[in-house]
Amino acid sequence: MRIIGLTGGIGMGKSTAAAAFRRARITVFDADAVVHRLQAKGGRAVKVIAAAFPGTVHDGVIDRAALRHAVLNDRAALACLEHILHPMVQAEERAFVARARRTGARAVVLDIPLLFEAGGYKRVDTVVVVSAPLPVQVHRVGLRRRMSKAEIEAVIARQMPDREKRRRADLVVRTGLSRYHTLGTLRRFIGGLRG
């Protein structure tokens, strides 16, 4: 089974790429969705985060803005949060891959924003990086999220530089040109998986 790692910075177009894989009937593991489940009311990470970051959980619900504020410019706090979440996400990833192997899947996609930063690239056969120019990236994030420009820039600065991700990729999908171009690149790659 071929394991494809899909990554790229915030606002680069991972959701568009993941949707293209799903349309081609390739199962996608969405690390962000897992994190949201872990942090949702009753999620496994809520009590641990509440203990580590007082004031970020109210009535069993994580205040995402408060948590983001707690870790955004504090490397030690961010490392603490990652130490809580990454093992939980990786356990779900392992279960996902095991299920796919049992069903005889030819390929799966691991959609992991921090694929390089967290070492996930070691667990995949092929790395696909989505990339767009910085102004496009900032504009996209501003449309979707309730974050100030300073917060967006802080998140981008914390991630591995886009040029480094592109350098380490097996395939770069440029998402800042047009949707047609993006989907064409992905269709050709997916077609090669079936060959």
KEPA-380106 format. One record per residue: residue in three letters; x, y, z of N, C-alpha, C in turn. Coordinates in steps of 0.1 Angstrom, whole numbers, padded with zeros to 4 digits, always signed. Layout:
// KEPA-380106
AlaXYZXYZXYZ...
// end
This chain:
// KEPA-380106
Met+0008-0012+0000+0000+0000+0000+0009+0012+0000Arg+0005+0022-0008+0013+0034-0009+0007+0044+0001Ile+0016+0050+0009+0012+0060+0019+0017+0073+0014Ile+0008+0083+0011+0011+0096+0006+0009+0106+0017Gly+0019+0114+0020+0018+0125+0029+0015+0137+0022Leu+0004+0144+0027+0000+0156+0021+0002+0167+0031Thr+0009+0178+0027+0012+0188+0037+0014+0202+0030Gly+0015+0212+0038+0016+0226+0033+0012+0235+0044Gly+0017+0247+0044+0014+0257+0054-0001+0260+0055Ile-0005+0267+0065-0019+0272+0067-0023+0280+0054Gly-0035+0277+0049-0040+0285+0038-0034+0281+0025Met-0027+0270+0024-0020+0267+0011-0029+0259+0002Gly-0039+0253+0007-0048+0245-0002-0049+0230+0001Lys-0045+0226+0013-0046+0212+0016-0060+0206+0015Ser-0070+0214+0019-0084+0209+0018-0088+0206+0004Thr-0084+0215-0006-0087+0213-0020-0081+0200-0025Ala-0068+0198-0021-0061+0186-0025-0067+0174-0019Ala-0070+0174-0006-0076+0163+0001-0089+0159-0006Ala-0097+0169-0010-0110+0166-0016-0108+0159-0029Ala-0097+0163-0037-0094+0156-0050-0091+0142-0047Phe-0083+0139-0037-0080+0125-0034-0093+0117-0030Arg-0101+0123-0022-0114+0116-0018-0123+0114-0030Arg-0124+0123-0039-0132+0121-0051-0126+0109-0060Ala-0113+0107-0059-0107+0096-0066-0108+0083-0058Arg-0116+0083-0047-0118+0072-0038-0105+0067-0031Ile-0097+0077-0028-0085+0074-0019-0088+0080-0006Thr-0087+0071+0004-0091+0075+0018-0081+0085+0024Val-0086+0095+0031-0077+0105+0036-0078+0106+0051Phe-0067+0105+0058-0066+0108+0072-0064+0123+0074Asp-0073+0129+0081-0072+0144+0083-0068+0146+0098Ala-0055+0150+0099-0049+0152+0113-0056+0164+0120Asp-0060+0174+0112-0067+0186+0118-0080+0182+0124Ala-0087+0173+0116-0101+0169+0121-0099+0160+0134Val-0089+0152+0134-0086+0144+0146-0083+0154+0158Val-0075+0164+0156-0072+0174+0167-0085+0180+0171His-0094+0184+0162-0107+0190+0166-0115+0180+0174Arg-0115+0168+0171-0123+0158+0178-0117+0156+0192Leu-0104+0155+0193-0097+0154+0206-0100+0166+0215Gln-0102+0178+0209-0104+0190+0217-0119+0193+0218Ala-0127+0186+0212-0142+0188+0213-0147+0184+0227Lys-0159+0189+0231-0164+0185+0244-0164+0170+0245Gly-0158+0165+0256-0157+0151+0259-0145+0145+0252Gly-0138+0152+0244-0126+0147+0237-0115+0143+0247Arg-0106+0134+0243-0096+0128+0252-0086+0139+0256Ala-0084+0149+0248-0074+0159+0252-0078+0170+0261Val-0091+0171+0263-0097+0183+0270-0092+0184+0284Lys-0092+0174+0292-0088+0174+0306-0073+0177+0307Val-0065+0171+0298-0051+0173+0299-0047+0187+0295Ile-0054+0192+0285-0052+0206+0281-0056+0216+0292Ala-0067+0213+0299-0072+0221+0310-0062+0222+0321Ala-0056+0211+0324-0046+0210+0335-0033+0218+0331Ala-0029+0216+0318-0017+0222+0313-0018+0237+0311Phe-0030+0241+0307-0032+0255+0303-0045+0261+0310Pro-0043+0264+0322-0055+0269+0330-0061+0281+0323Gly-0075+0281+0323-0082+0292+0318-0085+0290+0303Thr-0081+0279+0297-0084+0277+0283-0096+0268+0280Val-0102+0262+0291-0113+0253+0290-0124+0258+0299His-0136+0260+0293-0148+0264+0301-0159+0255+0298Asp-0165+0249+0309-0176+0240+0308-0173+0228+0299Gly-0161+0223+0300-0156+0212+0292-0154+0215+0277Val-0154+0228+0274-0151+0232+0260-0138+0240+0259Ile-0130+0237+0250-0117+0244+0248-0120+0257+0241Asp-0116+0268+0247-0116+0281+0241-0104+0282+0231Arg-0107+0280+0219-0096+0279+0209-0088+0292+0208Ala-0094+0303+0209-0087+0316+0208-0078+0317+0220Ala-0083+0313+0232-0075+0314+0244-0063+0305+0243Leu-0065+0293+0238-0054+0283+0237-0044+0288+0227Arg-0049+0293+0216-0040+0299+0206-0031+0310+0212His-0038+0319+0219-0031+0330+0226-0020+0325+0236Ala-0024+0314+0243-0014+0308+0253-0002+0303+0246Val-0003+0298+0234+0009+0291+0228+0016+0299+0217Leu+0009+0309+0211+0013+0315+0199+0028+0320+0199Asn+0031+0327+0209+0045+0333+0210+0053+0327+0221Asp+0050+0315+0225+0057+0308+0237+0061+0294+0232Arg+0073+0293+0228+0078+0280+0223+0076+0268+0233Ala+0079+0271+0246+0077+0260+0256+0063+0256+0257Ala+0054+0266+0257+0039+0262+0258+0035+0254+0245Leu+0040+0259+0234+0036+0252+0221+0041+0237+0222Ala+0054+0236+0226+0060+0222+0227+0051+0213+0237Cys+0047+0220+0248+0038+0212+0257+0025+0208+0251Leu+0019+0217+0243+0006+0213+0236+0009+0202+0226Glu+0020+0203+0219+0023+0193+0209+0026+0179+0216His+0032+0180+0227+0035+0168+0235+0022+0161+0239Ile+0012+0169+0242-0001+0163+0245-0008+0157+0233Leu-0008+0165+0222-0017+0161+0211-0010+0151+0201His+0003+0153+0198+0009+0145+0188+0008+0130+0190Pro+0011+0125+0202+0009+0110+0204-0005+0105+0202Met-0015+0113+0206-0029+0109+0204-0032+0109+0189Val-0028+0119+0182-0030+0119+0167-0023+0108+0160Gln-0011+0105+0164-0004+0094+0158-0010+0080+0161Ala-0016+0079+0173-0023+0066+0176-0034+0064+0166Glu-0042+0075+0164-0053+0074+0154-0048+0072+0140Glu-0037+0078+0137-0031+0076+0123-0027+0061+0121Arg-0021+0055+0131-0017+0041+0130-0029+0032+0128Ala-0040+0035+0136-0052+0027+0135-0058+0029+0121Phe-0058+0041+0115-0063+0044+0102-0055+0036+0091Val-0042+0036+0092-0034+0029+0082-0036+0014+0084Ala-0037+0009+0096-0039-0006+0098-0053-0010+0092Arg-0063-0002+0094-0076-0005+0088-0075-0005+0072Ala-0068+0005+0067-0067+0005+0052-0060-0007+0047Arg-0049-0011+0054-0042-0023+0049-0051-0036+0050Arg-0059-0037+0060-0068-0048+0061-0079-0048+0050Thr-0083-0037+0045-0093-0036+0035-0087-0038+0021Gly-0073-0038+0020-0066-0040+0007-0065-0027-0001Ala-0066-0015+0006-0064-0003-0001-0051-0002-0008Arg-0051+0004-0021-0038+0005-0028-0030+0017-0024Ala-0038+0027-0018-0031+0040-0014-0040+0047-0004Val-0033+0054+0005-0040+0063+0015-0033+0076+0015Val-0040+0086+0020-0033+0099+0021-0034+0103+0036Leu-0022+0108+0041-0021+0113+0055-0020+0128+0053Asp-0031+0136+0056-0032+0150+0055-0027+0156+0068Ile-0014+0159+0069-0008+0164+0081-0001+0177+0079Pro-0006+0188+0085+0000+0201+0083+0015+0201+0087Leu+0018+0195+0098+0032+0195+0104+0039+0182+0100Leu+0037+0177+0088+0043+0164+0084+0059+0165+0086Phe+0065+0175+0081+0080+0176+0083+0084+0179+0097Glu+0077+0189+0103+0080+0194+0116+0079+0183+0127Ala+0069+0175+0126+0067+0164+0136+0072+0151+0132Gly+0080+0150+0121+0086+0138+0117+0078+0128+0109Gly+0065+0132+0106+0056+0123+0099+0061+0118+0085Tyr+0070+0126+0079+0075+0123+0066+0082+0109+0066Lys+0087+0105+0078+0094+0092+0079+0084+0080+0077Arg+0071+0083+0079+0061+0073+0078+0054+0072+0065Val+0058+0080+0055+0051+0080+0042+0061+0076+0031Asp+0055+0072+0020+0063+0068+0008+0065+0080-0001Thr+0056+0089-0002+0056+0100-0011+0051+0112-0004Val+0058+0124-0006+0053+0136+0000+0048+0146-0010Val+0035+0150-0009+0029+0160-0018+0028+0173-0010Val+0034+0184-0015+0033+0197-0008+0025+0206-0016Val+0015+0212-0010+0007+0223-0017+0013+0236-0013Ser+0014+0245-0023+0021+0257-0021+0014+0269-0029Ala+0015+0281-0023+0009+0293-0029+0018+0304-0025Pro+0018+0315-0033+0025+0327-0028+0020+0332-0015Leu+0029+0339-0007+0026+0343+0006+0013+0353+0006Pro+0012+0362-0003+0000+0371-0002-0013+0363-0004Val-0013+0353-0013-0024+0344-0015-0027+0336-0002Gln-0017+0331+0004-0018+0324+0017-0025+0332+0028Val-0019+0344+0030-0025+0353+0040-0039+0357+0037His-0042+0360+0025-0056+0363+0021-0066+0352+0024Arg-0062+0339+0020-0070+0328+0022-0073+0326+0037Val-0063+0327+0045-0064+0325+0060-0073+0335+0066Gly-0071+0348+0061-0080+0359+0066-0094+0357+0063Leu-0097+0351+0051-0111+0348+0048-0118+0338+0056Arg-0110+0328+0061-0116+0316+0068-0116+0317+0083Arg-0106+0324+0088-0104+0323+0102-0106+0336+0109Arg-0109+0336+0122-0110+0348+0129-0096+0351+0136Met-0087+0355+0128-0074+0358+0132-0069+0371+0127Ser-0062+0379+0135-0056+0391+0130-0045+0388+0121Lys-0041+0398+0113-0030+0397+0104-0017+0393+0112Ala-0015+0399+0124-0004+0395+0132-0004+0381+0137Glu-0016+0376+0140-0017+0362+0144-0014+0352+0132Ile-0019+0356+0120-0017+0348+0108-0002+0348+0105Glu+0005+0359+0106+0019+0360+0103+0027+0352+0114Ala+0022+0352+0126+0029+0344+0137+0028+0329+0134Val+0016+0325+0130+0014+0310+0127+0023+0307+0115Ile+0023+0315+0105+0031+0312+0093+0046+0311+0097Ala+0051+0321+0105+0065+0321+0109+0069+0309+0117Arg+0059+0303+0124+0062+0292+0133+0064+0279+0124Gln+0058+0279+0112+0058+0267+0104+0071+0267+0096Met+0075+0255+0091+0087+0253+0083+0084+0262+0070Pro+0094+0270+0066+0093+0278+0054+0088+0270+0042Asp+0079+0276+0034+0073+0270+0022+0084+0265+0013Arg+0094+0273+0011+0105+0269+0001+0112+0257+0006Glu+0113+0255+0019+0120+0242+0024+0110+0230+0022Lys+0098+0232+0024+0088+0221+0022+0088+0217+0007Arg+0088+0228-0002+0089+0225-0016+0102+0217-0020Arg+0113+0221-0014+0125+0214-0017+0125+0200-0013Arg+0118+0196-0002+0118+0183+0003+0107+0174-0003Ala+0098+0180-0011+0087+0173-0016+0090+0164-0028Asp+0082+0153-0030+0083+0145-0042+0074+0151-0053Leu+0064+0158-0049+0055+0165-0058+0051+0178-0052Val+0052+0189-0059+0047+0202-0055+0035+0206-0063Val+0024+0209-0056+0011+0213-0063+0010+0228-0060Arg+0011+0235-0071+0010+0250-0069-0005+0254-0070Thr-0010+0259-0058-0024+0262-0057-0027+0277-0059Gly-0017+0285-0062-0020+0299-0064-0022+0303-0078Leu-0022+0294-0087-0024+0297-0101-0039+0297-0105Ser-0045+0285-0105-0059+0284-0107-0063+0271-0102Arg-0076+0269-0099-0082+0257-0095-0080+0246-0106Tyr-0081+0250-0118-0079+0241-0130-0065+0235-0129His-0055+0244-0128-0041+0239-0127-0039+0230-0115Thr-0044+0234-0104-0042+0225-0092-0048+0212-0094Leu-0061+0211-0098-0067+0198-0100-0061+0190-0111Gly-0056+0196-0121-0049+0189-0132-0037+0182-0127Thr-0029+0189-0119-0017+0183-0113-0020+0171-0105Leu-0031+0173-0097-0035+0162-0088-0040+0150-0096Arg-0048+0153-0106-0054+0142-0115-0043+0134-0121Arg-0032+0141-0126-0021+0133-0132-0014+0125-0122Phe-0012+0130-0110-0005+0122-0099-0014+0110-0096Ile-0027+0112-0094-0036+0101-0090-0037+0091-0101Gly-0037+0095-0113-0037+0086-0124-0024+0077-0124Gly-0013+0083-0120-0001+0075-0119-0001+0064-0108Leu-0009+0067-0098-0011+0057-0087-0018+0044-0092Arg-0026+0046-0102-0034+0035-0107-0027+0027-0117Gly-0016+0032-0122-0009+0025-0133-0002+0013-0129
// end
